[in-house]
Amino acid sequence: MNVEADLRSACGHTSRIRISVPHKLSPRLKTFDYLGCYRYFLTICAYDRTRLFIDDQSVNLMLSQLSRTAGDQRFVVIAYCFMPDHIHILVEGNHPAADFCEFVRIFKQRSAFAWKQRNGTALWQRGYFEHVLRDDEDTIAVARYILENPVRGNLVQRPEDYPYLGSMTMEVRELLYSVQI
């Protein structure tokens, strides 16, 4: 991609130059294949950071797509939290062929289609943010961080008071109050 830019010299002269800008690079790790039994902390933002996840019907629509996609793509959902304009999810591949990038692609596609059918509007921003948990990172601590998001966002006093968080593998109270070793 070429971009033209105006350069103003110290003397006030203006000249135009062409700058070659490389295409946007993928934020995914180049040395990691995203396949197998790994844990991922995923964040996906709503289109234009619109406050979409503020009612039971909207969140339940997303949860059904998340559950379906996780099962189909060989992932378990350890924790999730639907903030008004984004979601946080902690997932783990439960099979050597579990493909994280494919899981995210299919989840975003399915949920966006269901959302568009119901609301007629766009759902997600392009891309997503992920963090691959290393072996020494505590899964429960990351789950707790996700579940405590509404408290940090001043939406509730206690995580249990927020209706749009949970786990598909454990009780929320167990994640929040288990003793870390």
C-alpha positions, 0 to 999 in steps of 0.5 A, a space after each residue: 500500500 502506498 501512502 502520500 504524505 506532506 512533509 514540511 521542512 524547517 524552512 516551511 517548504 512542502 514536499 510530497 513523498 510516497 511511503 510504502 506501508 506494509 499490509 497490516 500484520 497479524 497479531 497472532 504469534 508466528 512461532 505458535 500453531 494454536 493447535 492442541 490442549 492449550 488455554 487461551 484468554 480471549 477478548 472480543 469487542 462489539 462493533 464500535 464498542 456498542 453496548 449490546 450485551 445488556 439483556 438476557 436475550 442478547 447474552 443467551 443468544 451469544 451463550 448458545 453460539 459459544 456453547 455450540 462452537 466450543 463443543 464442535 471445535 473441541 474446547 471447554 469454556 472455563 469462564 466467560 463474562 459478557 461486559 456491555 461492549 465486549 466479552 472475555 472468555 477463558 477456553 481450553 482445547 480438549 483434543 490435540 486437534 483443537 484449533 483455537 483460530 478456527 474456534 474463534 472464527 466459527 464462533 464470531 461467524 455463527 454469533 454474528 449471523 444469529 445477531 444479524 438475523 435477530 437485530 439487523 446490525 453488525 455484532 463484532 469488531 474485526 479481530 480479537 485479542 488473545 493470550 496463550 496461558 503458559 504452563 506456570 500461569 494459574 487457570 483459576 487466577 485468570 478465571 477469577 480475573 475474568 469473573 471480577 471484571 464487572 466489579 472493576 468496571 463498577 457495574 456491581 459490588 460482587 461478581 455473583 451479582 452480575 448476571 452475565 458471567 459464568 463457567 461451562 465447567 465449574 461453579 462460579 463460586 468455586 472459581 471465585 473462592 477456591 484456594 490457590 496453591 
